[in-house]
Each structure stands twice: as structure tokens, then as C-alpha cells.
Amino acid sequence: MTRLEFEGVSIDIASTRIVSDVSLRIAPGEMVGLVGPNGSGKSTLLRSAYRVLRPTGGAVLIGDESVWSMSARKAARRRAIVTQHTVLGAEFSVEEVVAMGRTPRKRMLDRDTDRDHQIVEQALDDVRMRWAAQRSFTTLSGGEQQRVLIARALAQEAGLLILDEPTNHLDVRAQFEVLDLLRHLGMTTLTALHDLDHAVSYCDRVAVMAEGRLVAVGIPADVLTPGLVHDVFGVRAVLDTHPITGRPRIAIASAAHRPTTAAGDDESTAALPDPGHTK
């Protein structure tokens, strides 16, 4: 396991500032959820760690080394990624898809070794998909495919896992299965999440983005207060304890008109919180 750190990262696309001066540290073994409205800059920030979008300013560090100073192969050995949209250009078996994760560990034209096969089998065991090893990847359900893609990431033997909305388009059961899996792995994990309740229930900390800025970081139940959720997401929220799991949960209701103050000022115009003042 290793740490991931964004140091004052800013990213411009087509001369437009998309991410502004984001500093965030994910400690070894920690699971951090990156949340925010659509267009807040979550995926853009992650792409700077993928080596897809080079920061305009600041640095992305894996351990003490800039991800952008590494070769693509070395970066792939240090961190594994699971993106929202994975397109495979041919018909592959589940085992073949997971074996792709071994590519950064091999030289061109190297044959698979017994160790490679053992790692692929273990990765499939870890995600409970070994039964489907010879199945075509395209015949699996969305949740099963996501498990296989996580197994491919595990086969890289990287110390860091980065995911962009891994529960997107999955049914309810599959969402919980994927999140339970990520939590069970115990890896250093940064994941963008769409569902605030998932962030509260599964993450050690959350990082909240709005309009390209990091506005709050901390323990989910401390950060995702009704006030912050209203200001950032425009909806009402209540935090309590789940009666079945005993974990914190957040209940969301539709947006409501923000009451005005006695002076007639609309409180929704208040400044977003400063992450430096958030636990």
C-alpha cells in the first residue's frame, strides 16, 4: 500500500480552469470518497492521477514521486484504475480480461508464468468470480463485469486503487456487492461516488468538490452536514444511524426553498465552507 497526494493541483482544458488548487492526501490503507455535483471536477481530478490530463499547476504524487515523472509502465505498477467506461475491442474471456492486469509486470512477448496464473486466479477468488473464468466477459451482468475489472486491477499488484463511480449503472444489490468488496480489500483507495449514502457508509473520509474546488474533507458524518449538502448539492439531508447495519446513513429529500433571514437575505448565497476548518 502507498499514499496518493494531490498538491495544489489545477487543471485547464481548452484554456478553461476546471480544477483549482486542490490539495488532498490519501493515506496508506485509507478509503476516501470523492463526491460533488456533476461538473464539479471529480473525474478531471482523477484523470490527472491516470496520466490522462497533465496538471496546469501543482503535482500528483504516488509516495514521494510525481506520477507525471514516471513512465506509463511504472505508473501502472504503482496504481491501478477502474474507469466509468471500459470498452474491450474483442471478445475476451473473464480470465483473459483479468490477465491483462499483468501487462505492466511483463516485457513484450513474455509468456505467462505459473506465478501470473496464480495471481489471476487469486484476483478472481478475491472478487468471487473464479466460477466465470472461461465465460465471455460480455455475457456477464453489469455488477459481474465491474467485479472482473476490479480483479484486473488487483492483478496489477499495485498498492493504490483509483475508481471513477464504480457503482454507476449497477442495480441496488450489485452496488452494495462492489462497495463491500472495495471495503474488504483494505487497499489505499480513492473513488469518485455519486451516492452520498454510499460515501457515508463505506468511506473513511470524504472529499467534497464544487465548481472545481475542494470545499471540505473529513470523516463523512462530520463533513456531510445538512447545511453543506444543501449548499453544495441543493437538496435537503438528514444524518442518522441505519437500523439494519448500524452504520451512519444520510437520507436525501428533494430541494426546498432556502428560508430567508430576517433581513431578507437568501442564505443560499453564503460562501461554501473552507476545508481547512472542517474536521
N, C-alpha and C positions, 0 to 999 in steps of 0.2 A: 504494500500500500504506500502511496505517496500523497503529497499535498498538491492542490491546484490553487493558483493565486492570480487574480487579475489586479494589476497595479495601475490605477489611473487610466484605464482603457477608454479610449474614444475611437469611434469608427464612423467614417464618412462613406456614403455611397452616392455617386454622381453629384459630388460637391454638397451633399446634404448631410448634416450631422444626425446620425441615427442613435448612437450611444455616446453618452457624455460622461467622461471622468469616473468610470466605475471601478471601485476597489472592493474586492471580495476575496476572502480566504476560506478554502475548504480544507479542513484538517484531515490527516490520515484516518481512514475508517469512518468518516462522517458522511451522513446522507443529507444533502442540502437541496431543498426545493426552490426553484426559480419561478416566481409567479408574477403575473401582471396582465393587464388587458391586452387584447390583440393590438399589435403595433407598438408595444412598449419597448421593444428592443431585445426581448429574451433570446429569440433564435439567432439574431445578429450577434449578440454577445457570445453565444455558444460557438458560432461559426469561426470566431477568432481563435478558439481553442482547437477547432477542427483543422486549422491551417487553410481555411477557405477564404476568409476575409482578414486581411492584414490590418491590424490597428493603425489608425492615423496617429495616435499618441498612446503612450503607456506600454505595458508589457504583460504578456501572459506567460506565467511560469509553471512548469511542472517540476516540483522540487525546487532547486535553485537555478534551473536552466530555462531560458526562453524557448518556448515551443517553436518560435519562428527562426531560431538559430539551429534547430535540429534538422536533420534530413527527414524526409517523409517516412522513411523506413524506421528511423529511430523514434520518431514521434508515435508511430503506430505500435511500437513496442512498449511505450510508456503509458499510452492512453488508448482506450477502446471507445468507440462511439456507436450509438444506435439512433439513427435519424428518423424523422417522421415518415419519409417516403423512400422505401428501398425497392429498386427495380433490378431484377436479375434478368440478364439478357438471354438466358436459355433455360431449358428445363433441367433443374438440378434436384438431386435427392437431398433430403434433410442432412444426411451425413456429409455430403459434398459441400453444402452451404456452410456447415459448421467448420469443416476443414479449411475453408477459405481464411478463417481466422489465423491459421498457422503461417500464412504467406509472409508476414513481416519477420518471421523467425527462420526463414529458409532462403537460400540462394536460388537464383533462377535455375531451373531444370533439376533441382534437388528432388529426389524421390521421398515419399512419405516413409518415415521410420516407425518402428514399433512404438516409440515414445509419442510420436504425432498421433497415432491411432489411439493410444491410451488417453491422451489429453482430450481428444474429440469425444471419446466415449464418456469420460468423466464430465465434460461440459454438458453433454446430453443428459447424463444422470442428474446433474445439478439442477437442471430445469425440468426434469421429469418428462423428457421427450425421447428417451432412447428407444421406446417402442415404435417410434415413427422413423427410425434411421433410414430405412430404404424407401419410404414414401416420397412422392414428389412434393416439393415444397409448396407448389401452387395448389395442391389439393387440401391443404390444411386450413383450419379456421383462422380468423384474424388473431385471436389470442394465442393459438399454437404457433403461428408464424412469428409472433413477437417473441415468444419463448426461444424459438430457434435462433433468431437474430441476437438475442442476449447470449445464447450458448456460443455463437460465433465470436462475440466479443470476449467471452471468458476464455475461449481457445487461444486468444492472443497472449494470454498470461500478462496482461498489463495491470498496473497497480491502481489504475484510475478508470472509472466508467462515467461517460457523459451521454445523457439521453435527452432527446427533444420530444416531449409529450408522448411518452411510451404507451399511455393508455388511450390515445386518440383513436376513435372509431371502433373501440372494443366494446363488447357488451358488458353488463354490470359484473358478472362473475369473472370474466376474463380480466377486467381491470383490477379486481382485488387479487387475483392469482398472480398477475405481473408485479404488483406492488409488494405483495407478501414475499415474492421471490427476491426482489431487489433488497428488501429489508433483511432477508435471511442471508444474503451473500456477504454482508459485512464489509463490502469494498468502499473505498473512497468514491463517493457518487455525487454528481451534480446532475439534476434532472429538471427540465422545464415541465411544469404541470399546469393543466388548465383548470382542474378541480381543486378549489381551496380546501375542501374537506379532506381530500387525499393528502394535501400538504400538511394539514394539522395532524392527521392520524399517523403518518408514516415518517415524516422528516424530523431529523434532529434540530435543524434550523431552517428558516425560510428567508429568502432574499426577495424583496418586493421591488419591482421595477415599474416606472410610469414615465411616459414621454422620454424614454431613453436614459433616465437617471435611476440610480439605486436610491430608494427613499426609505427603506427600513430593512434591518437584518436582525435576526434573533430567534429565540425559541418561538415556535408557531403560536402558542396560546398567548404569549406576551405581545407579539407583533400584530397578529391579525385581529385587532380590536374592532368593535363595531364602527368606531369613528374612522379608522384607517380604511377599512373595507368600503365604507360609504364614499370617502374622498377619492380613493383610487379606482374602485370598480363601479361606483354608482349604484350600489344595492345595499339593502339592509341585511344585517347579520347578527346572530346570537351565538355565543360560545357556551357550550356546556359539556357534559360527560355522556358518552354513548352508553345507553343502558345495557347493551349486549357485550361490547368489548371492554368497556371501562376506559377507553382512550378518550382524549379530548375530541370534540367534533365541532363543526361550525355549520349552522343552519342558515341558508340564504333565502331571502324573500325578494320580491320584485322591488324595483326602485321606487322610492317615495319622495314626495316633495320635501326638501330640506326646510325645517322651520326657520323662520327669520328671527333675528334677535329683536330685542325691544326697540332698538334704534332703527329697525327695518333693514339691517344689513343681511344679505344672504350668506349664511355660514359656509355654503359650498365653495365660496371663493377663497376660503382660508388656504394658506400655503400648505403644501404637502409636508409630512413630517421629515425631520432631519435624522438620517440613520445613525448619526453619531450620538443621538440622545435616546436611542432605543436599545433595550437590553438584548 
